[in-house]
Amino acid sequence: MTIRLSKSKLIAFRQCPKRLWLEIHRPDLKLDDASAQSRFDTGYRIGDLAQSQHPDGVLIAPDNNLTNALRETENYLSSPDRKVLFEATFQAEGILVRADLLIPTTVGWHMVEVKSSTTVKDYHIEDAAIQSWVAKKAGLTLAKTSVQVVDSKWTYPGGNDYSGLMKLLAVDEYIAPLQTEVPKWLADAQAVAGGSEPVVKVGAQCNSPFACGFQNYCESLTKPAQFPISSLPMLHHAKRKSYEVAGYLDIRDVPFEELSAKQQRVARATINNEIFFEPLTEVEKQTVAGTRYYLDFETISFVIPIWAGTRPYQQVPFQWSCHVERPDNSLSHEMFLDLTGGDPSRAFAESLVSALGKSGPIIVYNQAFEKRIIRELANRYPDLAPGLNALLSRVVDLLPLANAHFYHPSMKGSWSLKAVLPAIAPELDYANLEEVADGLGAQTAFVEAIHQETPLERKAILEKALCEYCTRDTFAMVKILRYFCREPRQ
Ligand code: SF4
């Protein structure tokens, strides 16, 4: 019996045969993934926008009934009045696909897959190859296949004019060699779908290209390693895969000499359950001498920009927190947060320059982020550029200091602020923040808070949570640097 598969099922098979089998036979084992949901939501918004650029286009089977979709597609394709079709539907060899856009040309049809990313990825090529193979098998005269992606260099001019947001990239030359592969994928996928549960070990494929929702289930089938190799820092995808193939699941399995100096340090601390710590040198302490400004930003990015002058996916800052620590150990705190719904950038930049004074180290955690935001603001507001650019040379990055001087087994190979802080000051663990406990939570809270329909009481709760979260970030840096300096002030 031929099992009918959707394109998404075939793509699931390309990630992992077991994932396809579980999707069909045990969907109840799948856990909801917030990032997957957000990816779908973004995809829908971009899909709607792509359709809106073809005002005379026709949506096939708005009721989503696939039998209707196949029949309507056939009718429109044979009609002399050729229109752009949205969600044109094709079926061949037991696989069903729906094309985001089908545009008539003088020599056939131009099929377009709409994606919310800014580049064409390998799995987009496979996706387009499956689409075109099925459509051609179903009898479509296909002249061209493209992927439409978001143009990250485009700037929103305002006035609801999104005509330049997306760009078309032809992919025919990349999908041509895959046309003979698709029927093999399909035959293999159908064999898996009709067979018993495949045996596949948890590995690098579980998060590439997407996080698989069956990870909890699959991990429960194997005895967990006491010291999993996932705790090794800088373990690149290919290396991890080669370790898994070699059967190295526990750090103790990996030949010690194969590890970098940093990985060896982590391996020792993990296996011996000991803390690695070296106080800062006098030279390093000099870089953080004087009045210190501990700084952290929160940003928001929209694939479809809402503020004129911003680009797709541009990280627009809406909040900063700063703890000021003077040489006499006294501490004060300042903050900026704009929940009006307008573009917060200029007020953010002005208040930042005014709060950070003229001298003293500006302590951040992972300087690339804060420096990039400051440079972008300087580019956007030339009149503020001198003040903003003057901040850059004062920035001192706490992350490399943490990397070189501290490791606790609870960090599991991560030096993120959220990993280091609980190891040094457990009472400040982010887990005790309820509403906003990480950057993604801050973005979600911001979007809800600026929404016109959010009640004032709810907005006040979100504002408080955002303040607590960002304040926690900068106070965490105070605690960490004091610990590294072995300073008496606690
Ligand atoms: S968790 Fe990994 S092994 Fe399990 S189905 Fe998903 S991709 Fe396959």
Residues whose N, C-alpha, C, O or C-beta is under 5 A from the ligand:
A	BS01	SF4	C16 K18 R19 V200 K201 V202 G203 Q205 C206 C212 F214 Q215 C218
